[in-house]
Amino acid sequence: MRITNNMMVANTVRNLNSNLERLSKAQQQISSENKISLPSDDPVVATKAITYRSYVAQTEQYQNNVESAQSWQDTTDDALSDLSDVVKSLRELVVQASSDTNTTSDLADIKTQVESLQESAVDILNTSYAGRYIFGGYETSEEPYSVVSTSVGDKVTYKGDYLSIGAAMDASLSDSDITNFCTSNTAYDSSSADESIKYNIDFGTSVTVNTEGQDVTGSGLDSLFDTFSKVLLGLDGDTSYKTYGEISGITTGTYAAADLSGINDDTTLTVTVNGTDYTIDNDTLQTLSASSTITDTADLLGNAVDDDGNKLSSVVAITNDGSGITMTSLSAENTSSIKITVEGTSAANVESVFGLTSDVTTGTSAKGVTTTTFELTDLLDDIDSNLNTISTAQTTLGSRMDYVDTVSERLATQKTNYKSLMSDNENVDVAEAYTEYTSAESVYDAALSVGASVIQKTLVDYLA
Amino acid sequence: MNSTFTGLNIATSGLYTATANLLVTSTNISNVDTEGYSQKVATQQAVGPAAVYSGSYVGSGSEVTSIDRVRNEYLDKKYWEENSTLGELQTKSDTLTDDVEGILGDTDDTTFSTALTDFYSTLETLETDASDDSVRETVVTGAETVCDYLNTYSAKLSELRESLNSQVSSTVDQINSYASQIADLNTQIRQAAASGASTSDLEDRRTLLLDELSSLTDVTVTETTVGTLADGSDDAVLSVSVNGSTLINGGTAKQLECKQDSDGMYQITWADSGDSFEPASGELKAYLDLRDGDGTDPDYKGVVYYQNQLDEYASTFASAFNTVHDAGYDLNGDLGTDFFVASDGSTTITAANISVSSTIENDPDKIAASSSSDTSESENDENLLNLVALCEGDTMFGTCSAIDAWSAIIATLGISAEHAETMASKQSSYVDTIDTRRTSVSGVSTNEETANLTKYQEAYSASAQVVSMWNSLYETTIGMVDE
């Protein structure tokens, strides 16, 4: 091919340019320590870089959350230990007070100490961390616990509602006063949803950081403050106290049970009390007829038996007032429903006799005032169960704290891993880059010197 | 019998021929750096008989019959074809890497994906202290930054589109200018050929203009013979067509017009017929593809495609976030309102108008972190946890997270740009090869010309010697009769 000088020059310039490009790229990689400066340099590296960077940022954020969680939990743990100590001191005082050698002034002394212990307990439960009350569930802007004096004595409120509204009260108060107070004020409802404050501490992992007050003190008639009230009453010399609450189990509605007709061979009748079925066999059921009276039906029902042969009449009281039958469960505890179920082809008839429109019945429990006698030594069991509640709360908290610690270590490792992934992906190996740079430089040098010598010589130099 | 002074004539013709050759050589050497110059070659022929000797002829010297331009027409056509492809690819590559990647490029810490992860961090911090006003402020600021990035990207892409639009207009002007210049040269060449004058230099200039034009748009050059000239050579007319439509025919050049449509974008039409102008390749096509391409098959993924991607991104992000936010309650116990809104009041959120709702900006208490309307539950962060789960999980954009969706956009851009760069560089070396072959044929080689100088100088000296010899011969002859 015929070569002209201009072609040589153009060629040399072109090659020098491409060498310079290589040199410039190498130099840029060294000074920026990045393999790429634009996504088009290496799209795969670019997209992975975005992902890794976000992982690293998120891991760092999780580490921050872990620290906040740990601080909150540490504060809670300290508070629970302090509370535990308070209750243990209470126990000692009660032991001391139950000895026969105490004089009235000794008891008065002890009473003052118990009162101040109660104040300490309330203070501890009102601990705050960074301006938030830690035992208040979601309501962290106000103190959750406070002692208010009422017409029925000092009572403790939790988040505005009475913690143990029917708890031990002075036996000298009238029943009607107590009933009035308890029915016209709101009690704390322990069945409301959990108010757990959760922090995200890792990808897809969260932990509850708070402990709710009611899980520490209990609520209802067995709370810590109920115990305090009983102790204070006992130290006053009282031998009994009054409580307001359920005095019997559920009472069903009243069933009219006259004119039983339509019972045939496949009719079954079952009374379910708190999950246990009591049945009447079909022959006995068929003895009921149009001429039966309510009393017959009531007797019949009482003879319904469960699988073990226990009669229904042993767990419910069946009464009739001439126009209807009422069933009332005999135990005030553990009864949640009484249900009558009728099945069979004539079920509808029988149900209508019993006045049932559906076969589920839950009644309302009767409430009233109960007087209980006690001695100070009885209260030791109560105190122990309170201590148990606190220690259970502490154990739950402890296991959560361990979990957070484990995650914290894992996060540290994770962060290192992600950072090194990120670096492997994005950063150049400086040694490699420098080698590339020096080789590009030497190639450039060579091209320069060769190019220079080639484009200089022409025939003219030799003819002159 | 020949004439007495034939010998002198023969020798003299040799001198003239050598001089002519030297002239051509000098021209070549002085034009060695002229752009587009094709080397000239003198064609030398032996002149017809001067004397007859027993039926054999003795020639009467030499003469230079023509001075021709050395050019390979085939290579020229090939060059024009490939050059327009190069123009298109190079423009696309440059615009994608320098402009679009410059706007959206995401390879370090000062970019959109960092702003997004920072925003997520503020949400995570808020979940540890849902009632803290200063933390709520940071959430608002973080969100504002995210919106700012999207707004800026959108604005810059619109600016880029504007500048591509004006490039379209100026390229059309250039095409028009080249077309009329080429048409003028066509006329001049034809006239010169008809009058027998040399057309080499004019043709060189025309070829140069065609080189420039080919980079702007695809050209198909045809030379048709329409007759014969007085000296026997062909009367040729050159015509240039673009994608099947004639642009230049002999001395007439058609003009192109730019009209702005409702978006302000220039639409190109032929000035005489009003039909639209559709180039098949070249820089103009590249500008049009980049300006208008929305990526729907088989369209090119131009600026409009990336604008649409950004708009869709903003809209999906905002609506997914708003759905969860609106289900929660703020610190005042009110149901949450939209967190991201369109700043210009329109119903669809785009990358240009996405912004944080002003009610929330003015009162960060309105961030709906809680899951209940009970205002005493100041630490309730359940709705916030839902927001965080949405942002960091895999469902915000259908099957992937916001970061992944952004990654996908950058990946598409990076791959398109890389592809364009590779194609452009390959095409560039191919065009260089063709150009080298062209230069190989028509370029001036100083070595060759210098050698020729020596050759023709010697020829001249030789002829001069012959003249001298004939001179002394005539002297002798004349002296023979003079006594």
Interface residues (C-beta under 8 A of the other chain):
Chain A: M1 R2 I3 T4 N5 N6 M7 A10 N11 R14 N34 I36 S37 L38 P39 S40 D41 D42 P43 V44 A46 T47 A49 I50 T51 R53 S54 A57 Q58 E60 Q61 Y62 N64 N65 S68 A69 A130 R132 G136 G137 Y138 E139 T140 S141 E142 K159 G160 E195 I197 K198 Y199 N200 F203 S206 N210 E426 T458 L459 V460 L463
Chain B: V32 D33 L96 T97 E101 G102 G105 D106 T107 D108 D109 S113 T114 L116 T117 D118 Y120 S121 E124 T125 E127 T128 D129 S131 S370 S372 D374 S376 E377 S378 E379 N380 D381 E382 L385 V388 E392 I403 D404 W406 S407 A408 I410 A411 L413 G414 I415 S416 A417 E418 E421 D432 T436 R437 T439 S440 V441 G443 V444 S445 T446 N447 E448 T450 A451 T454
